Amino acid sequence: MGVVVFFWLLSLIGTVDFDSFDVDLDIETDVDGNVDTDSLGAFGSVLKFVNAQDVPVMIILSLLSLFMWLISITSNFYLNPSHGELLAFLLLIGNFVISVLLVKYITLPLRPMLKALKNDKEHQEPLVGSTGAVKSRVLDDSFGQCEVIRPKGAPALLNCRLSSDKEPLVRGAEILVIDFDPKDQKYIVKSLESQKIES
């Protein structure tokens, strides 16, 4: 809970934002910090249940942490005064289930608003044709993340992939966004270095 509070304090003073909260994990997130839940199996199903496909993951994690913290303090105070470890573990399981349900229903009203906001941003400023750099460890023909420059706003973090006949790129490589694949909801990019060589 302390880490979450620290993150939001930094956000309020402008030190970090959703896009700069770069956790080095192979989790597919889109421009607004949402998660591609279909790529994560069982864990993705849990995230989808709590609306992480439309609501930024930091809001989901913040609410989950808040509810689990409050329920943990209350349940252990009233139901586990002797601080038994087994009972505490059982209460933790129930705590998690209740917290997930609370997050799901509290974030439901946010989904339409955030989805409309995201679509509006994408229509205002097309991302195809933008340049940027690879942000994930590797960008290949299945997945990677790139940060592209938007003249009218903050840089956008995109789920991307290379065409199948291209060599993987590493973090920091310069790219050009050339297309968008609506089937897998990923932008198709090419290396700017290879384009310079061809020219």
N, C-alpha and C positions, 0 to 999 in steps of 0.2 A: 504494500500500500504506500509505503514511503517513497519507493521508486516512481510510482505513478504520480504522486503529488509533486515530486521533484520535476518530472517531465512537464507537467502542466504549468508549473511556475516558470520553467524555462520558455515554454511556448508563449506565456503571457508577456514576457519581456522581449520576445522576438529572437531568442537565441537559437531555438530549434523550431521546426514545423513538421507536419506529417511526412513530407517528402524527404526531409533530411534525417529522419529517424531511421537510419540505414542499419538494419540487423542483418548480419551476413548469413542468412538462411535461404535455402532454395524454396521460398514460398512466393507464389505468384501474386503480386499486388498490382493494382492499376494506378492511374494517375492520381487518384484521391486517397490512396492508402487502403483500398479495398482488397479483398483476397479472392483469387480464383479458386473457389472451393472445390471445383470438379477435379482439380489436379492433386488433391491431398488425401484421397481415400477416406478412411473412417474419420480421421481428424477433420477432413474437409466437410464431412456430413454434420459434425458438431458445429463447425463454424457457419455452415449454411443454415442450421437450425436457429442460430442466434443472429441471423441477418447480416453476416459479415460480407456477403457478396455485394451489399448496397451501402452498408454503414462502415465508415473507416475503422480499421482493426484496433486503433488506439482507443477509440470510444468504447468498443466492445470490451477490451481488456480492462479499461478503467472502471467501467460499471461492474464487471465481474469481480474485480479486486475489492471494490467498495462493498458490494453485497456480501462477499465471502468474509470480509473482515468484520462487518457488523454482526452477521449471523454467528460467526465463530465466537466472538466475545460474549454474545447473549446466551447462546446455547451452552457453552462451557460454564458460564456463571450459574445458570439455573439447573442444568441437567448433569453437570460433571463437577460438583464442588470439590471432590477429592482428587481431581486431576488424573484420573485413570487413563493410561495410554490407549488401551483397547477401545474404551468408550469414546475417547477423543477422536480416534481414527474413524469409528462408525459415524460420529457426528460430522466429521469432515466430508464423508461421502454424501450424506444427506444434505449438507451445506452446499456442496458443489451442484447437486441436482436442482435444489431450490434456486440457487443463484443463476444458473443457466436459464431456468424458466422465467425468472424475473427480467433478465437481460433481454430475452426474446420478446416479451410482451411490452417492455418499455421502449425498445427500439423500433417496434412496428410502425408507430406514427412517423418516424424519421425517414423511413424507406422512400416514400414517394417524393418527398422534398429533396433528399440528397440525390436521388436518381435524376430528377428533373434538372437539378443544378449541374450535375456532371454532364448531361446531354447538352445543356445550354452552352457550357464552356467548350465542348467539342465542336458544336456547330459554329460558334463564333470564330474559332481559330483552328482551321484544319491542320492536322499534324503531319500529314503526308507532304514530303518535301522539306521537312525540318532536318536540321543536323544536330548531332549531339555526341555522347560518349557512352560506352558500355559501363554499367554500374555493377552488374553481377560479376562473380568470379569468372564465368565463361558464358559466352553467347554462341549457341550452336543452332542446328536446324530444328530443334524441338522447343527450346526455351532459353530466355535470358532477359535481362532488364537493362534498359537504356534510359538515360536522362537526356531530354532534348530541350532546346532553347525555344521559349515562346516570347516573342517581342512584347506582347500585350500582358504578360503575366509571369508568374514564377515558373522555373523549369518544371517539366512534366516527367514523371517516372512511368515508363511504359513497359508492358509485357511485349516482348519482341521475339522474333526468330529469324534466322538466316535461311536463304533458299538451300535446298538439300545438296547442291553441288559446291557449296562454299566451305572453306576451312573455318573452324571455330575461332572466335575472337576473344581476347582476354580483357580484363577490366582496364579502362582508360582508352581503348581503341576508338578512333573517331568513326562515326557512322552517319549514313543518310537514310531517312525513312522513305521507302519507295512505294509502299502499298499497305493495305489493311485487309486481313483475312477475316471476314465475318463468321466463318465456320468455327474457328478456334479462338476468335476474339484476340488475335495477336497482330501486331504491326510487323511487316516484313521490312528488313533493313539490309543494307549492303555496306561494305567497308569503304570508307573514303580513301584509304591508302591504296586499295586495289584499283579504285577508279582513277587515281592520280597516275598510277603505273601504266594503266591502259591508255590514258591520254598521251 
